[in-house]
Amino acid sequence: MTTTKKSTSQKVAEDHLFAIAEASGKQFLFKVNRYYDLDRIKAKEKEKITLENILLISDKESVSVGKPYVKNAKIELEVISHKRDKKIIVYKMRPKKKTRRKMGHRQELTRVMVKSITIGKTSTKATPNKEASKKDTKS
């Protein structure tokens, strides 16, 4: 079941389509043609991933809220790279005892690019940049 409401704002923006989805145990706000760092996903670079746990989709005219998920909705992602986050320092100390422990941790991340957000039969796909297409024609 989904609830759909008409948007009250008259603001026309380039990034009017977005979705909130569950990924890596967290909720992210996804927009087309943007990249996000998720916890490490077992996928190779340039591989396509589909997220189907969509909680909310908003476009220019309406907002669809899932109970708990929006039916027939998906987000297509492309894995760009695997990387590691900045190091954080964990320091544990017991007062009045000579016990101290200093450790570091670096989180493993996967950088993904949102290619399209789809609900039902309609979809919004990423449009290639004009500069990128000019470079491809020169090669």
Backbone hydrogen bonds, N-H to C=O, Kabsch-Sander energy under -0.5 kcal/mol:
donor,donor_aa,acceptor,acceptor_aa,energy
3,T,65,V,-2.4
5,K,63,V,-1.9
7,S,61,E,-2.1
13,A,11,K,-0.7
16,H,13,A,-0.7
18,F,16,H,-0.5
18,F,58,S,-2.4
19,A,30,F,-2.2
20,I,56,L,-2.6
21,A,19,A,-0.5
21,A,28,F,-2.3
22,E,53,N,-2.3
23,A,26,K,-2.8
26,K,23,A,-1.7
28,F,21,A,-2.6
30,F,19,A,-3.6
30,F,28,F,-0.7
32,V,17,L,-0.5
33,N,114,V,-2.2
34,R,31,K,-1.0
36,Y,112,V,-2.6
38,L,36,Y,-0.7
38,L,110,T,-2.7
40,R,108,E,-1.5
43,A,41,I,-2.0
46,K,79,V,-2.8
47,E,44,K,-1.5
49,I,77,L,-2.8
51,L,75,I,-2.8
54,I,52,E,-1.5
55,L,20,I,-2.8
55,L,53,N,-0.5
56,L,20,I,-1.6
57,I,64,S,-2.4
58,S,18,F,-2.8
59,D,62,S,-2.6
63,V,5,K,-2.3
64,S,57,I,-3.4
65,V,3,T,-2.7
65,V,63,V,-0.5
66,G,55,L,-2.5
67,K,1,M,-1.3
67,K,69,Y,-0.9
70,V,54,I,-2.7
73,A,70,V,-0.9
74,K,118,T,-2.6
75,I,51,L,-2.1
76,E,116,S,-2.6
77,L,49,I,-3.5
77,L,75,I,-0.5
78,E,113,M,-2.3
79,V,47,E,-2.4
80,I,111,R,-3.1
81,S,111,R,-1.4
83,K,109,L,-2.2
85,D,107,Q,-2.9
88,I,105,H,-2.5
90,V,103,M,-3.7
91,Y,89,I,-0.5
92,K,101,R,-3.1
94,R,99,T,-2.0
97,K,94,R,-1.4
99,T,94,R,-0.6
99,T,97,K,-0.9
100,R,98,K,-0.6
101,R,92,K,-2.9
103,M,90,V,-3.3
103,M,101,R,-0.5
105,H,88,I,-2.0
109,L,83,K,-3.2
110,T,38,L,-2.8
111,R,81,S,-2.9
112,V,36,Y,-2.9
112,V,110,T,-0.6
113,M,78,E,-2.7
114,V,34,R,-2.4
115,K,76,E,-2.9
115,K,113,M,-0.6
116,S,76,E,-1.3
117,I,124,T,-1.3
118,T,74,K,-3.1
119,I,122,T,-1.7
120,G,72,N,-2.9
122,T,119,I,-1.5
124,T,117,I,-1.6
125,K,123,S,-0.5
126,A,115,K,-1.5
133,S,129,N,-1.7
134,K,130,K,-1.7
135,K,131,E,-1.9
136,D,132,A,-1.7
137,T,133,S,-1.5
138,K,134,K,-1.3
139,S,135,K,-1.3
